[in-house]
Amino acid sequence: MQAQTLPVAHKAHHSTESNAGGSELRALNAQLAVAELDIVVLDSLEPLEEIWRELDRDDLNSLHQGYDWCVSWAKAYGNPLSIVWGRLGEETAFILPIEINRFHGFRTARFVGADHSNINTGLFTGRFIELARNLEPLKFAELLRRALVGSADLLLLQNIPSEWRGRRNPLTLLPAVQNQNQAYHLPLLANMESTLQQVNAKGRRKKFRTQLRRLEALGGFDYISSATSDEQHRLLDRFFEQKGERFKALGLPDVFEDSQTKAFLHGALDIRDPDSKTVGLEMHAIRLKGEYDGHIAALAGISRKGDHIICQFSAIDESLAAETSPGEFLFWQMIAEQHGKGVGLFDFGLGDQRYKRSWAPVETEHCDVVLPLSLRGRVGGLVHRAITRGKAFIKSRQKIYHLAQRMHRLIGV
């Protein structure tokens, strides 16, 4: 366990009521409070469970930094942990669940489960978010650097929305680069008809009716959304098969093939907290009837935190009823089902894909915190910035982007 405390400098203050004003006095008090900020780094999650679960109750703290999510990942992978615990005196200010692994060849401190998370916020208290307005960026960076030095070469916290649903993230005070990907969101309104008005409602309804007729002509379908636990796990295994087949056909590496990832996602299926409306992972599917009775045409895994639905992944069986576009049909079913359940946002996740753009009228920019912790880490930071900016450059130029995608599929580079 390591602890670091760093004073926050502030200018001399003349305390007469006439020239200070209430706002300046509040700012000074905030600076004094922030001056008490210190950081403890722990190598396990369990000592912070009670405090952690308190922070989990804030729906604007991402599911991917939730206690149960991180426990599931840590059990599956067993990477060294450096759980960053920020405190203001005896009061918790924030928790950053961090693990140490190799990334781009460097020893890197990253969010737990970073390779399979679409949105990362860290876990912050509302009070610290307010106080962070008076936190000097360079001093915040130095505080984190001193706490983590020796454990890794580079602190790399990815996929952070600079602002999430009206709340500015304190991590944006740190050195960062804009992520090459954006997240795509569909706000859910009073009913499906109102929600569709945000996109091409007429075209979307016409496409849905065509898909429905084609599926009915094949013998019909079942939309699976509330399967038993055993069925959920079977659907997840089927997803691994479908996605693996798709990656193989494209000549791409299968990011779900290792046993640790599979164990983690199976663990996420068991994360449930009905009171807080938290769902770690839930499988949805289109199962065919008739000639293809029992076959799964499309699958998706979604999570929930408060009123926020996150689509974690999806897959289709292209050998079955491809002309019905079962993947898009499944998204219609999932979105329609969420109405009336207290859901306000359907999140298609990071990455630019045509189906996301067709559904999502809102795009959210993300950034990556890049903070070197050693001389070697400076090189690692430059490498990550160069790779990220290179990808962003390619994606901003559609002809080059499409060519790069074709090359990737053909030769796997």
Stockholm file with secondary structure:
# STOCKHOLM 1.0

chainA/1-413         MQAQTLPVAHKAHHSTESNAGGSELRALNAQLAVAELDIVVLDSLEPLEEIWRELDRDDLNSLHQGYDWCVSWAKAYGNPLSIVWGRLGEETAFILPIEINRFHGFRTARFVGADHSNINTGLFTGRFIELARNLEPLKFAELLRRALVGSADLLLLQNIPSEWRGRRNPLTLLPAVQNQNQAYHLPLLANMESTLQQVNAKGRRKKFRTQLRRLEALGGFDYISSATSDEQHRLLDRFFEQKGERFKALGLPDVFEDSQTKAFLHGALDIRDPDSKTVGLEMHAIRLKGEYDGHIAALAGISRKGDHIICQFSAIDESLAAETSPGEFLFWQMIAEQHGKGVGLFDFGLGDQRYKRSWAPVETEHCDVVLPLSLRGRVGGLVHRAITRGKAFIKSRQKIYHLAQRMHRLIGV
#=GR chainA/1-413 SS CEEEECCCCCCCCCCCHHHHHHHHHHHHHHHHHHTTEEEEEESCSGGGHHHHHHHHTSTTSCGGGSHHHHHHHHHHHCCCBCEEEEEETTEEEEEECEEEEEETTEEEEEETTGGGCSCCCCEECHHHHHHGGGSCHHHHHHHHHHHHBTTBSEEEEEEEESEETTEECGGGGSCEEEEEEEEEEEECCSSHHHHHTTSCHHHHHHHHHHHHHHHHHTTCEEEECSCCHHHHHHHHHHHHHHHHHHHHHHTCCCTTCSHHHHHHHHHHTTCEEGGGTEEEEEEEEEEECGGGTTCEEEEEEEEEETTEEEEEEEEECTTSSGGGCHHHHHHHHHHHHHTTTTCCEEEEEESCCHHHHHHCSEEEEEEEEEEECSHHHHHHHHHHHHHHHHHHHHHTSHHHHHHHHHHHHHHCC
#=GC SS_cons         CEEEECCCCCCCCCCCHHHHHHHHHHHHHHHHHHTTEEEEEESCSGGGHHHHHHHHTSTTSCGGGSHHHHHHHHHHHCCCBCEEEEEETTEEEEEECEEEEEETTEEEEEETTGGGCSCCCCEECHHHHHHGGGSCHHHHHHHHHHHHBTTBSEEEEEEEESEETTEECGGGGSCEEEEEEEEEEEECCSSHHHHHTTSCHHHHHHHHHHHHHHHHHTTCEEEECSCCHHHHHHHHHHHHHHHHHHHHHHTCCCTTCSHHHHHHHHHHTTCEEGGGTEEEEEEEEEEECGGGTTCEEEEEEEEEETTEEEEEEEEECTTSSGGGCHHHHHHHHHHHHHTTTTCCEEEEEESCCHHHHHHCSEEEEEEEEEEECSHHHHHHHHHHHHHHHHHHHHHTSHHHHHHHHHHHHHHCC
//
